[in-house]
Amino acid sequence: MTDPEALPFIDEHDAPTGVPADVVWTALVRVLRGHRRGSASLARVLGCDPLEGTPGFSGRVGESVPGFRVVESEPGRRLVLRGRHRFARYALPFLLEGDRLRAQTHAMFPGVQGRIYRGLLLRTGAHQAVTRRLLKKVTRAAGRARA
């Protein structure tokens, strides 16, 4: 698959964590592991590759959650997920920098159906809402782990 830099940049969201990067990393992996259980139906509908998640997901290169495969993993610093489905090809790098967690989205939406999907996803704010919710879940889990 293509490097994230080769896919068009869509957006970036970030959140303050207030905890060390290793705590955030553990929370990120835990939240993504939960994503594995919660999104298999949507992955089937969209025809995602990968379709299945790795049991015991731990954020290592080659592991997956429905719709995403880990292609880069630097614990405590960077986790890059990539995937594709019938309407898009995408990369989602998570970057831990200081006390912030950033999520970038890179994607391409080929064909007429891809352009329609892009409009539904981005113009409605659905993508932004899902990404912000994911970051909030991770920072909340990191805060609970620290407490």
ABEGO torsion letter per residue (X at the ends): XBBAAABBBABBBBBBAGBBAAAAAAAAAAAAAAAAAAAAAAAAAAGBOBABBBBGBAGBBGBBBBGBBBABBBBGABBBBBBBBAABBBBBBBBBBEABBBBBBBBBBBEAAAAAAAAAAAAAGAAAAAAAAAAAAAAAAAAAAAX
